[in-house]
Amino acid sequence: MISKKYSKFLFIFFMGFGMSLMMTLIITFINTGYDELYFKRFLKAWSISLPVAMIATTIVAPLVQKFVDKITSN
C-alpha cells in the first residue's frame, strides 16, 4: 500500500493521465480520422498533452477544491 502522504501526487498523476489519454484519443480521431498512422499521431499529441495535463491539474485542482468547499456544507 502507498502512504497517504502521496495522495495528492497520485491524484494529480491519475487525473492528468486519464484526462489527457481520453481527450487526446478522441480529439486525434475527430481531427484526423482513423488510419494506419492514427496511433503514431496520437502518441505524438499525447507526449505534449500529458505534461500539460499534469501541470494544469496541479494548478486547477486546489482552486476547484477550495471553490467546492465554499459552496457545499456538511
PDB file with one MODEL, atoms N, CA, C and O in Angstrom:
MODEL        1
ATOM      1  N   MET A   1       0.835  -1.181   0.000  1.00  0.00           N
ATOM      2  CA  MET A   1       0.000   0.000   0.000  1.00  0.00           C
ATOM      3  C   MET A   1       0.883   1.249   0.000  1.00  0.00           C
ATOM      4  O   MET A   1       1.993   1.244   0.532  1.00  0.00           O
ATOM      5  N   ILE A   2       0.373   2.303  -0.599  1.00  0.00           N
ATOM      6  CA  ILE A   2       1.108   3.560  -0.697  1.00  0.00           C
ATOM      7  C   ILE A   2       0.684   4.474   0.447  1.00  0.00           C
ATOM      8  O   ILE A   2      -0.488   4.527   0.820  1.00  0.00           O
ATOM      9  N   SER A   3       1.653   5.187   0.991  1.00  0.00           N
ATOM     10  CA  SER A   3       1.396   6.097   2.104  1.00  0.00           C
ATOM     11  C   SER A   3       0.424   7.208   1.701  1.00  0.00           C
ATOM     12  O   SER A   3       0.444   7.694   0.570  1.00  0.00           O
ATOM     13  N   LYS A   4      -0.425   7.597   2.653  1.00  0.00           N
ATOM     14  CA  LYS A   4      -1.421   8.661   2.442  1.00  0.00           C
ATOM     15  C   LYS A   4      -0.764  10.001   2.094  1.00  0.00           C
ATOM     16  O   LYS A   4      -1.391  10.845   1.454  1.00  0.00           O
ATOM     17  N   LYS A   5       0.488  10.202   2.510  1.00  0.00           N
ATOM     18  CA  LYS A   5       1.153  11.483   2.234  1.00  0.00           C
ATOM     19  C   LYS A   5       1.379  11.717   0.743  1.00  0.00           C
ATOM     20  O   LYS A   5       1.630  12.847   0.323  1.00  0.00           O
ATOM     21  N   TYR A   6       1.290  10.660  -0.055  1.00  0.00           N
ATOM     22  CA  TYR A   6       1.461  10.783  -1.506  1.00  0.00           C
ATOM     23  C   TYR A   6       0.129  10.915  -2.245  1.00  0.00           C
ATOM     24  O   TYR A   6       0.113  10.904  -3.476  1.00  0.00           O
ATOM     25  N   SER A   7      -0.977  11.039  -1.530  1.00  0.00           N
ATOM     26  CA  SER A   7      -2.287  11.026  -2.180  1.00  0.00           C
ATOM     27  C   SER A   7      -2.480  12.183  -3.165  1.00  0.00           C
ATOM     28  O   SER A   7      -3.080  11.988  -4.222  1.00  0.00           O
ATOM     29  N   LYS A   8      -1.990  13.366  -2.846  1.00  0.00           N
ATOM     30  CA  LYS A   8      -2.147  14.494  -3.781  1.00  0.00           C
ATOM     31  C   LYS A   8      -1.365  14.269  -5.066  1.00  0.00           C
ATOM     32  O   LYS A   8      -1.846  14.584  -6.155  1.00  0.00           O
ATOM     33  N   PHE A   9      -0.157  13.723  -4.940  1.00  0.00           N
ATOM     34  CA  PHE A   9       0.646  13.432  -6.127  1.00  0.00           C
ATOM     35  C   PHE A   9       0.001  12.345  -6.974  1.00  0.00           C
ATOM     36  O   PHE A   9       0.003  12.425  -8.203  1.00  0.00           O
ATOM     37  N   LEU A  10      -0.549  11.331  -6.319  1.00  0.00           N
ATOM     38  CA  LEU A  10      -1.228  10.263  -7.047  1.00  0.00           C
ATOM     39  C   LEU A  10      -2.483  10.787  -7.738  1.00  0.00           C
ATOM     40  O   LEU A  10      -2.779  10.408  -8.871  1.00  0.00           O
ATOM     41  N   PHE A  11      -3.216  11.659  -7.052  1.00  0.00           N
ATOM     42  CA  PHE A  11      -4.392  12.264  -7.676  1.00  0.00           C
ATOM     43  C   PHE A  11      -4.001  13.026  -8.929  1.00  0.00           C
ATOM     44  O   PHE A  11      -4.623  12.858  -9.978  1.00  0.00           O
ATOM     45  N   ILE A  12      -2.982  13.856  -8.830  1.00  0.00           N
ATOM     46  CA  ILE A  12      -2.514  14.636  -9.979  1.00  0.00           C
ATOM     47  C   ILE A  12      -2.097  13.715 -11.116  1.00  0.00           C
ATOM     48  O   ILE A  12      -2.447  13.951 -12.272  1.00  0.00           O
ATOM     49  N   PHE A  13      -1.351  12.668 -10.788  1.00  0.00           N
ATOM     50  CA  PHE A  13      -0.880  11.748 -11.820  1.00  0.00           C
ATOM     51  C   PHE A  13      -2.040  11.051 -12.511  1.00  0.00           C
ATOM     52  O   PHE A  13      -2.137  11.077 -13.738  1.00  0.00           O
ATOM     53  N   PHE A  14      -2.925  10.424 -11.734  1.00  0.00           N
ATOM     54  CA  PHE A  14      -4.011   9.651 -12.335  1.00  0.00           C
ATOM     55  C   PHE A  14      -5.033  10.538 -13.038  1.00  0.00           C
ATOM     56  O   PHE A  14      -5.563  10.158 -14.081  1.00  0.00           O
ATOM     57  N   MET A  15      -5.311  11.694 -12.491  1.00  0.00           N
ATOM     58  CA  MET A  15      -6.253  12.612 -13.132  1.00  0.00           C
ATOM     59  C   MET A  15      -5.667  13.137 -14.444  1.00  0.00           C
ATOM     60  O   MET A  15      -6.346  13.129 -15.471  1.00  0.00           O
ATOM     61  N   GLY A  16      -4.420  13.589 -14.416  1.00  0.00           N
ATOM     62  CA  GLY A  16      -3.772  14.076 -15.635  1.00  0.00           C
ATOM     63  C   GLY A  16      -3.618  12.987 -16.672  1.00  0.00           C
ATOM     64  O   GLY A  16      -3.835  13.218 -17.862  1.00  0.00           O
ATOM     65  N   PHE A  17      -3.241  11.790 -16.222  1.00  0.00           N
ATOM     66  CA  PHE A  17      -3.065  10.653 -17.130  1.00  0.00           C
ATOM     67  C   PHE A  17      -4.386  10.302 -17.811  1.00  0.00           C
ATOM     68  O   PHE A  17      -4.458  10.200 -19.036  1.00  0.00           O
ATOM     69  N   GLY A  18      -5.421  10.119 -17.006  1.00  0.00           N
ATOM     70  CA  GLY A  18      -6.712   9.708 -17.560  1.00  0.00           C
ATOM     71  C   GLY A  18      -7.343  10.748 -18.462  1.00  0.00           C
ATOM     72  O   GLY A  18      -7.819  10.428 -19.551  1.00  0.00           O
ATOM     73  N   MET A  19      -7.346  11.984 -18.014  1.00  0.00           N
ATOM     74  CA  MET A  19      -7.964  13.045 -18.812  1.00  0.00           C
ATOM     75  C   MET A  19      -7.214  13.266 -20.122  1.00  0.00           C
ATOM     76  O   MET A  19      -7.830  13.378 -21.182  1.00  0.00           O
ATOM     77  N   SER A  20      -5.894  13.328 -20.051  1.00  0.00           N
ATOM     78  CA  SER A  20      -5.133  13.562 -21.287  1.00  0.00           C
ATOM     79  C   SER A  20      -5.253  12.377 -22.241  1.00  0.00           C
ATOM     80  O   SER A  20      -5.304  12.565 -23.456  1.00  0.00           O
ATOM     81  N   LEU A  21      -5.298  11.163 -21.705  1.00  0.00           N
ATOM     82  CA  LEU A  21      -5.444   9.973 -22.551  1.00  0.00           C
ATOM     83  C   LEU A  21      -6.771  10.009 -23.302  1.00  0.00           C
ATOM     84  O   LEU A  21      -6.801   9.895 -24.527  1.00  0.00           O
ATOM     85  N   MET A  22      -7.859  10.165 -22.570  1.00  0.00           N
ATOM     86  CA  MET A  22      -9.180  10.159 -23.214  1.00  0.00           C
ATOM     87  C   MET A  22      -9.349  11.311 -24.194  1.00  0.00           C
ATOM     88  O   MET A  22      -9.830  11.120 -25.311  1.00  0.00           O
ATOM     89  N   MET A  23      -8.953  12.502 -23.774  1.00  0.00           N
ATOM     90  CA  MET A  23      -9.149  13.663 -24.639  1.00  0.00           C
ATOM     91  C   MET A  23      -8.283  13.575 -25.898  1.00  0.00           C
ATOM     92  O   MET A  23      -8.744  13.904 -26.991  1.00  0.00           O
ATOM     93  N   THR A  24      -7.041  13.136 -25.750  1.00  0.00           N
ATOM     94  CA  THR A  24      -6.158  13.048 -26.909  1.00  0.00           C
ATOM     95  C   THR A  24      -6.619  11.968 -27.877  1.00  0.00           C
ATOM     96  O   THR A  24      -6.565  12.165 -29.091  1.00  0.00           O
ATOM     97  N   LEU A  25      -7.074  10.820 -27.354  1.00  0.00           N
ATOM     98  CA  LEU A  25      -7.617   9.778 -28.235  1.00  0.00           C
ATOM     99  C   LEU A  25      -8.784  10.305 -29.061  1.00  0.00           C
ATOM    100  O   LEU A  25      -8.834  10.099 -30.273  1.00  0.00           O
ATOM    101  N   ILE A  26      -9.712  10.979 -28.411  1.00  0.00           N
ATOM    102  CA  ILE A  26     -10.919  11.459 -29.088  1.00  0.00           C
ATOM    103  C   ILE A  26     -10.610  12.608 -30.037  1.00  0.00           C
ATOM    104  O   ILE A  26     -11.069  12.610 -31.180  1.00  0.00           O
ATOM    105  N   ILE A  27      -9.838  13.581 -29.575  1.00  0.00           N
ATOM    106  CA  ILE A  27      -9.553  14.742 -30.417  1.00  0.00           C
ATOM    107  C   ILE A  27      -8.707  14.359 -31.630  1.00  0.00           C
ATOM    108  O   ILE A  27      -8.922  14.885 -32.722  1.00  0.00           O
ATOM    109  N   THR A  28      -7.754  13.454 -31.452  1.00  0.00           N
ATOM    110  CA  THR A  28      -6.957  12.991 -32.596  1.00  0.00           C
ATOM    111  C   THR A  28      -7.858  12.309 -33.612  1.00  0.00           C
ATOM    112  O   THR A  28      -7.720  12.528 -34.816  1.00  0.00           O
ATOM    113  N   PHE A  29      -8.784  11.481 -33.132  1.00  0.00           N
ATOM    114  CA  PHE A  29      -9.715  10.802 -34.034  1.00  0.00           C
ATOM    115  C   PHE A  29     -10.608  11.794 -34.769  1.00  0.00           C
ATOM    116  O   PHE A  29     -10.798  11.680 -35.980  1.00  0.00           O
ATOM    117  N   ILE A  30     -11.159  12.768 -34.042  1.00  0.00           N
ATOM    118  CA  ILE A  30     -12.053  13.750 -34.659  1.00  0.00           C
ATOM    119  C   ILE A  30     -11.304  14.584 -35.702  1.00  0.00           C
ATOM    120  O   ILE A  30     -11.829  14.843 -36.785  1.00  0.00           O
ATOM    121  N   ASN A  31     -10.089  14.999 -35.377  1.00  0.00           N
ATOM    122  CA  ASN A  31      -9.345  15.871 -36.282  1.00  0.00           C
ATOM    123  C   ASN A  31      -8.750  15.154 -37.482  1.00  0.00           C
ATOM    124  O   ASN A  31      -8.670  15.733 -38.566  1.00  0.00           O
ATOM    125  N   THR A  32      -8.330  13.898 -37.310  1.00  0.00           N
ATOM    126  CA  THR A  32      -7.587  13.245 -38.393  1.00  0.00           C
ATOM    127  C   THR A  32      -8.178  11.926 -38.860  1.00  0.00           C
ATOM    128  O   THR A  32      -7.741  11.377 -39.872  1.00  0.00           O
ATOM    129  N   GLY A  33      -9.169  11.408 -38.137  1.00  0.00           N
ATOM    130  CA  GLY A  33      -9.745  10.121 -38.508  1.00  0.00           C
ATOM    131  C   GLY A  33      -8.837   8.966 -38.092  1.00  0.00           C
ATOM    132  O   GLY A  33      -7.768   9.161 -37.513  1.00  0.00           O
ATOM    133  N   TYR A  34      -9.299   7.767 -38.406  1.00  0.00           N
ATOM    134  CA  TYR A  34      -8.556   6.567 -38.031  1.00  0.00           C
ATOM    135  C   TYR A  34      -7.959   5.931 -39.275  1.00  0.00           C
ATOM    136  O   TYR A  34      -8.676   5.594 -40.218  1.00  0.00           O
ATOM    137  N   ASP A  35      -6.655   5.771 -39.269  1.00  0.00           N
ATOM    138  CA  ASP A  35      -5.960   5.061 -40.331  1.00  0.00           C
ATOM    139  C   ASP A  35      -4.728   4.399 -39.741  1.00  0.00           C
ATOM    140  O   ASP A  35      -4.602   4.310 -38.519  1.00  0.00           O
ATOM    141  N   GLU A  36      -3.825   3.938 -40.582  1.00  0.00           N
ATOM    142  CA  GLU A  36      -2.640   3.215 -40.093  1.00  0.00           C
ATOM    143  C   GLU A  36      -1.677   4.096 -39.295  1.00  0.00           C
ATOM    144  O   GLU A  36      -0.841   3.572 -38.559  1.00  0.00           O
ATOM    145  N   LEU A  37      -1.774   5.409 -39.422  1.00  0.00           N
ATOM    146  CA  LEU A  37      -0.890   6.317 -38.682  1.00  0.00           C
ATOM    147  C   LEU A  37      -1.562   6.947 -37.462  1.00  0.00           C
ATOM    148  O   LEU A  37      -0.982   7.812 -36.805  1.00  0.00           O
ATOM    149  N   TYR A  38      -2.794   6.508 -37.160  1.00  0.00           N
ATOM    150  CA  TYR A  38      -3.543   7.096 -36.042  1.00  0.00           C
ATOM    151  C   TYR A  38      -2.769   7.028 -34.732  1.00  0.00           C
ATOM    152  O   TYR A  38      -2.633   8.045 -34.051  1.00  0.00           O
ATOM    153  N   PHE A  39      -2.260   5.860 -34.365  1.00  0.00           N
ATOM    154  CA  PHE A  39      -1.586   5.731 -33.074  1.00  0.00           C
ATOM    155  C   PHE A  39      -0.277   6.509 -33.023  1.00  0.00           C
ATOM    156  O   PHE A  39       0.121   6.973 -31.954  1.00  0.00           O
ATOM    157  N   LYS A  40       0.390   6.656 -34.147  1.00  0.00           N
ATOM    158  CA  LYS A  40       1.595   7.483 -34.181  1.00  0.00           C
ATOM    159  C   LYS A  40       1.235   8.948 -33.919  1.00  0.00           C
ATOM    160  O   LYS A  40       1.917   9.631 -33.155  1.00  0.00           O
ATOM    161  N   ARG A  41       0.170   9.422 -34.549  1.00  0.00           N
ATOM    162  CA  ARG A  41      -0.286  10.806 -34.321  1.00  0.00           C
ATOM    163  C   ARG A  41      -0.763  10.983 -32.885  1.00  0.00           C
ATOM    164  O   ARG A  41      -0.482  11.995 -32.244  1.00  0.00           O
ATOM    165  N   PHE A  42      -1.492   9.978 -32.389  1.00  0.00           N
ATOM    166  CA  PHE A  42      -1.974  10.028 -31.015  1.00  0.00           C
ATOM    167  C   PHE A  42      -0.807  10.125 -30.034  1.00  0.00           C
ATOM    168  O   PHE A  42      -0.826  10.982 -29.150  1.00  0.00           O
ATOM    169  N   LEU A  43       0.190   9.282 -30.166  1.00  0.00           N
ATOM    170  CA  LEU A  43       1.322   9.291 -29.241  1.00  0.00           C
ATOM    171  C   LEU A  43       2.091  10.607 -29.297  1.00  0.00           C
ATOM    172  O   LEU A  43       2.562  11.102 -28.273  1.00  0.00           O
ATOM    173  N   LYS A  44       2.215  11.167 -30.489  1.00  0.00           N
ATOM    174  CA  LYS A  44       2.887  12.465 -30.616  1.00  0.00           C
ATOM    175  C   LYS A  44       2.092  13.547 -29.879  1.00  0.00           C
ATOM    176  O   LYS A  44       2.669  14.352 -29.148  1.00  0.00           O
ATOM    177  N   ALA A  45       0.775  13.566 -30.068  1.00  0.00           N
ATOM    178  CA  ALA A  45      -0.064  14.558 -29.402  1.00  0.00           C
ATOM    179  C   ALA A  45      -0.083  14.325 -27.890  1.00  0.00           C
ATOM    180  O   ALA A  45      -0.058  15.279 -27.111  1.00  0.00           O
ATOM    181  N   TRP A  46      -0.128  13.059 -27.480  1.00  0.00           N
ATOM    182  CA  TRP A  46      -0.189  12.742 -26.056  1.00  0.00           C
ATOM    183  C   TRP A  46       1.107  13.094 -25.337  1.00  0.00           C
ATOM    184  O   TRP A  46       1.096  13.423 -24.151  1.00  0.00           O
ATOM    185  N   SER A  47       2.231  13.026 -26.062  1.00  0.00           N
ATOM    186  CA  SER A  47       3.508  13.398 -25.439  1.00  0.00           C
ATOM    187  C   SER A  47       3.518  14.878 -25.047  1.00  0.00           C
ATOM    188  O   SER A  47       4.301  15.298 -24.195  1.00  0.00           O
ATOM    189  N   ILE A  48       2.651  15.649 -25.672  1.00  0.00           N
ATOM    190  CA  ILE A  48       2.512  17.067 -25.323  1.00  0.00           C
ATOM    191  C   ILE A  48       1.383  17.259 -24.306  1.00  0.00           C
ATOM    192  O   ILE A  48       1.537  18.008 -23.341  1.00  0.00           O
ATOM    193  N   SER A  49       0.258  16.590 -24.520  1.00  0.00           N
ATOM    194  CA  SER A  49      -0.900  16.820 -23.653  1.00  0.00           C
ATOM    195  C   SER A  49      -0.722  16.250 -22.251  1.00  0.00           C
ATOM    196  O   SER A  49      -1.293  16.786 -21.302  1.00  0.00           O
ATOM    197  N   LEU A  50       0.051  15.183 -22.094  1.00  0.00           N
ATOM    198  CA  LEU A  50       0.230  14.605 -20.759  1.00  0.00           C
ATOM    199  C   LEU A  50       0.938  15.566 -19.802  1.00  0.00           C
ATOM    200  O   LEU A  50       0.428  15.793 -18.705  1.00  0.00           O
ATOM    201  N   PRO A  51       2.084  16.137 -20.164  1.00  0.00           N
ATOM    202  CA  PRO A  51       2.698  17.109 -19.244  1.00  0.00           C
ATOM    203  C   PRO A  51       1.832  18.344 -19.009  1.00  0.00           C
ATOM    204  O   PRO A  51       1.800  18.877 -17.899  1.00  0.00           O
ATOM    205  N   VAL A  52       1.136  18.798 -20.040  1.00  0.00           N
ATOM    206  CA  VAL A  52       0.246  19.947 -19.878  1.00  0.00           C
ATOM    207  C   VAL A  52      -0.869  19.605 -18.886  1.00  0.00           C
ATOM    208  O   VAL A  52      -1.214  20.425 -18.035  1.00  0.00           O
ATOM    209  N   ALA A  53      -1.425  18.408 -18.992  1.00  0.00           N
ATOM    210  CA  ALA A  53      -2.481  17.985 -18.078  1.00  0.00           C
ATOM    211  C   ALA A  53      -1.972  17.884 -16.642  1.00  0.00           C
ATOM    212  O   ALA A  53      -2.681  18.250 -15.705  1.00  0.00           O
ATOM    213  N   MET A  54      -0.754  17.391 -16.466  1.00  0.00           N
ATOM    214  CA  MET A  54      -0.185  17.289 -15.116  1.00  0.00           C
ATOM    215  C   MET A  54      -0.024  18.682 -14.489  1.00  0.00           C
ATOM    216  O   MET A  54      -0.359  18.887 -13.323  1.00  0.00           O
ATOM    217  N   ILE A  55       0.480  19.613 -15.260  1.00  0.00           N
ATOM    218  CA  ILE A  55       0.666  20.982 -14.768  1.00  0.00           C
ATOM    219  C   ILE A  55      -0.690  21.626 -14.486  1.00  0.00           C
ATOM    220  O   ILE A  55      -0.876  22.264 -13.449  1.00  0.00           O
ATOM    221  N   ALA A  56      -1.636  21.458 -15.412  1.00  0.00           N
ATOM    222  CA  ALA A  56      -2.963  22.045 -15.230  1.00  0.00           C
ATOM    223  C   ALA A  56      -3.652  21.470 -14.003  1.00  0.00           C
ATOM    224  O   ALA A  56      -4.275  22.209 -13.240  1.00  0.00           O
ATOM    225  N   THR A  57      -3.549  20.168 -13.804  1.00  0.00           N
ATOM    226  CA  THR A  57      -4.164  19.540 -12.630  1.00  0.00           C
ATOM    227  C   THR A  57      -3.532  20.061 -11.348  1.00  0.00           C
ATOM    228  O   THR A  57      -4.228  20.299 -10.361  1.00  0.00           O
ATOM    229  N   THR A  58      -2.225  20.238 -11.361  1.00  0.00           N
ATOM    230  CA  THR A  58      -1.530  20.761 -10.183  1.00  0.00           C
ATOM    231  C   THR A  58      -2.032  22.153  -9.817  1.00  0.00           C
ATOM    232  O   THR A  58      -2.151  22.480  -8.636  1.00  0.00           O
ATOM    233  N   ILE A  59      -2.326  22.967 -10.815  1.00  0.00           N
ATOM    234  CA  ILE A  59      -2.769  24.338 -10.579  1.00  0.00           C
ATOM    235  C   ILE A  59      -4.271  24.403 -10.298  1.00  0.00           C
ATOM    236  O   ILE A  59      -4.697  25.094  -9.372  1.00  0.00           O
ATOM    237  N   VAL A  60      -5.062  23.702 -11.075  1.00  0.00           N
ATOM    238  CA  VAL A  60      -6.515  23.839 -11.027  1.00  0.00           C
ATOM    239  C   VAL A  60      -7.152  23.067  -9.868  1.00  0.00           C
ATOM    240  O   VAL A  60      -8.089  23.570  -9.248  1.00  0.00           O
ATOM    241  N   ALA A  61      -6.674  21.878  -9.566  1.00  0.00           N
ATOM    242  CA  ALA A  61      -7.325  21.031  -8.547  1.00  0.00           C
ATOM    243  C   ALA A  61      -7.471  21.726  -7.194  1.00  0.00           C
ATOM    244  O   ALA A  61      -8.561  21.686  -6.622  1.00  0.00           O
ATOM    245  N   PRO A  62      -6.424  22.364  -6.654  1.00  0.00           N
ATOM    246  CA  PRO A  62      -6.602  23.040  -5.360  1.00  0.00           C
ATOM    247  C   PRO A  62      -7.609  24.188  -5.423  1.00  0.00           C
ATOM    248  O   PRO A  62      -8.351  24.412  -4.467  1.00  0.00           O
ATOM    249  N   LEU A  63      -7.640  24.908  -6.528  1.00  0.00           N
ATOM    250  CA  LEU A  63      -8.591  26.001  -6.685  1.00  0.00           C
ATOM    251  C   LEU A  63     -10.023  25.476  -6.735  1.00  0.00           C
ATOM    252  O   LEU A  63     -10.922  26.037  -6.109  1.00  0.00           O
ATOM    253  N   VAL A  64     -10.220  24.414  -7.471  1.00  0.00           N
ATOM    254  CA  VAL A  64     -11.548  23.808  -7.560  1.00  0.00           C
ATOM    255  C   VAL A  64     -11.974  23.264  -6.202  1.00  0.00           C
ATOM    256  O   VAL A  64     -13.132  23.410  -5.810  1.00  0.00           O
ATOM    257  N   GLN A  65     -11.045  22.638  -5.480  1.00  0.00           N
ATOM    258  CA  GLN A  65     -11.373  22.101  -4.160  1.00  0.00           C
ATOM    259  C   GLN A  65     -11.808  23.211  -3.212  1.00  0.00           C
ATOM    260  O   GLN A  65     -12.771  23.041  -2.464  1.00  0.00           O
ATOM    261  N   LYS A  66     -11.116  24.334  -3.233  1.00  0.00           N
ATOM    262  CA  LYS A  66     -11.499  25.478  -2.388  1.00  0.00           C
ATOM    263  C   LYS A  66     -12.887  25.999  -2.762  1.00  0.00           C
ATOM    264  O   LYS A  66     -13.697  26.312  -1.891  1.00  0.00           O
ATOM    265  N   PHE A  67     -13.147  26.089  -4.056  1.00  0.00           N
ATOM    266  CA  PHE A  67     -14.447  26.557  -4.527  1.00  0.00           C
ATOM    267  C   PHE A  67     -15.553  25.606  -4.083  1.00  0.00           C
ATOM    268  O   PHE A  67     -16.590  26.046  -3.587  1.00  0.00           O
ATOM    269  N   VAL A  68     -15.338  24.315  -4.256  1.00  0.00           N
ATOM    270  CA  VAL A  68     -16.330  23.315  -3.856  1.00  0.00           C
ATOM    271  C   VAL A  68     -16.551  23.360  -2.343  1.00  0.00           C
ATOM    272  O   VAL A  68     -17.683  23.248  -1.874  1.00  0.00           O
ATOM    273  N   ASP A  69     -15.480  23.521  -1.596  1.00  0.00           N
ATOM    274  CA  ASP A  69     -15.616  23.626  -0.139  1.00  0.00           C
ATOM    275  C   ASP A  69     -16.465  24.827   0.274  1.00  0.00           C
ATOM    276  O   ASP A  69     -17.202  24.768   1.258  1.00  0.00           O
ATOM    277  N   LYS A  70     -16.352  25.919  -0.488  1.00  0.00           N
ATOM    278  CA  LYS A  70     -17.110  27.138  -0.156  1.00  0.00           C
ATOM    279  C   LYS A  70     -18.597  26.989  -0.485  1.00  0.00           C
ATOM    280  O   LYS A  70     -19.444  27.540   0.218  1.00  0.00           O
ATOM    281  N   ILE A  71     -18.914  26.259  -1.536  1.00  0.00           N
ATOM    282  CA  ILE A  71     -20.317  26.184  -1.966  1.00  0.00           C
ATOM    283  C   ILE A  71     -21.047  24.972  -1.395  1.00  0.00           C
ATOM    284  O   ILE A  71     -22.237  24.797  -1.654  1.00  0.00           O
ATOM    285  N   THR A  72     -20.370  24.150  -0.639  1.00  0.00           N
ATOM    286  CA  THR A  72     -21.015  22.991  -0.024  1.00  0.00           C
ATOM    287  C   THR A  72     -20.978  23.115   1.484  1.00  0.00           C
ATOM    288  O   THR A  72     -20.166  23.847   2.049  1.00  0.00           O
ATOM    289  N   SER A  73     -21.876  22.385   2.121  1.00  0.00           N
ATOM    290  CA  SER A  73     -21.906  22.387   3.585  1.00  0.00           C
ATOM    291  C   SER A  73     -21.970  20.956   4.101  1.00  0.00           C
ATOM    292  O   SER A  73     -22.227  20.018   3.346  1.00  0.00           O
ATOM    293  N   ASN A  74     -21.736  20.809   5.378  1.00  0.00           N
ATOM    294  CA  ASN A  74     -21.753  19.464   5.991  1.00  0.00           C
ATOM    295  C   ASN A  74     -23.162  19.030   6.241  1.00  0.00           C
ATOM    296  O   ASN A  74     -23.390  17.932   6.749  1.00  0.00           O
TER     297      ASN A  74
ENDMDL
END
